[in-house]
């Protein structure tokens, strides 16, 4: 059968009459529909007592219930037990010493019984039809090992935008090349458990981009990814969350791509794409550090900016920013300090006004997206 493609055109469900978005996935011609899969939802929880209840309530509200919900307490010291008490009859609770997000997900995945492990971060929520939509995708395309949906990005209680937009899209063509450029799989994805375990699970040594690393390994080994083109989750940005630690995230991206250099499934023809991605992320790190130096009033700012301008691999938009920093580092530093006081920057370059600022009730804005 042919995939619904990446057209995004709406179609109507014969059963419910609802307008639905098409599935996005690589086009195939030899795949027949399969049986409904089973889902194990896994929640890695660390210091999440204030938010985990919303996550678990969103599972209660699913139109298709999972086989099980596994919560892994990754060494929390807050009142996670109290937050989980209303759900104790509905979850499998695992406990372990603090080892990071990857280790908590791995512990839950090893204990899971479902055909697919579905990630739910403790501070995010599913909309009611998410598991039902993932099930339909899995039945229509049983060749897919990675499943996701679109979602809404929420900051300070306000919806900022859809996860997939003109700056970030789900890739259906040449997924091998695309995954070497950036993580195009929206978080909270479902992954076939057998494939996850076959590849050793999430790399616990990678703290910030563990999902991307797994998708990269799976796709280079032949897995395909698919997406329901409908926003069915709320991805919440918090200043204290990992998504706000942009420099750490960027270092994680570099670590993931440097690791990919040694991947035996990487084709020689794909190495130029990998190296170009590494260069782009290194330049982004250079620019981030340059902005930090300017904001701190460091005297080396002008010299560092001029050195970066001499590099021939800086994108045009970035070159304009660097030129401004070189021409007037003092003025640029004052502007950057003002921006830092008024807002913080989360995933995908989304700037979120600080609550204490007068503009906090205006919602969030998007600045330069991650490449």
Secondary structure as UniProt FT lines:
FT   TURN            5..6
FT   STRAND          11..12
FT   TURN            14..16
FT   STRAND          19..20
FT   STRAND          23..25
FT   STRAND          39..45
FT   TURN            49..51
FT   HELIX           52..60
FT   STRAND          68..74
FT   HELIX           80..84
FT   HELIX           85..87
FT   TURN            88..90
FT   STRAND          92..96
FT   HELIX           101..111
FT   STRAND          116..119
FT   TURN            122..123
FT   STRAND          125..126
FT   TURN            128..129
FT   HELIX           130..140
FT   TURN            141..143
FT   STRAND          146..155
FT   TURN            156..157
FT   STRAND          158..162
FT   TURN            166..167
FT   HELIX           175..181
FT   STRAND          190..192
FT   HELIX           193..198
FT   TURN            199..200
FT   TURN            204..205
FT   HELIX           210..220
FT   TURN            221..222
FT   STRAND          225..237
FT   TURN            239..240
FT   HELIX           242..244
FT   HELIX           246..260
FT   TURN            261..262
FT   TURN            264..265
FT   HELIX           268..270
FT   HELIX           271..295
FT   TURN            296..297
FT   TURN            299..300
FT   HELIX           301..310
FT   TURN            312..313
FT   HELIX           316..327
FT   HELIX           329..342
FT   STRAND          343..345
FT   HELIX           347..349
FT   STRAND          350..353
FT   TURN            355..356
FT   HELIX           358..362
FT   STRAND          364..366
//
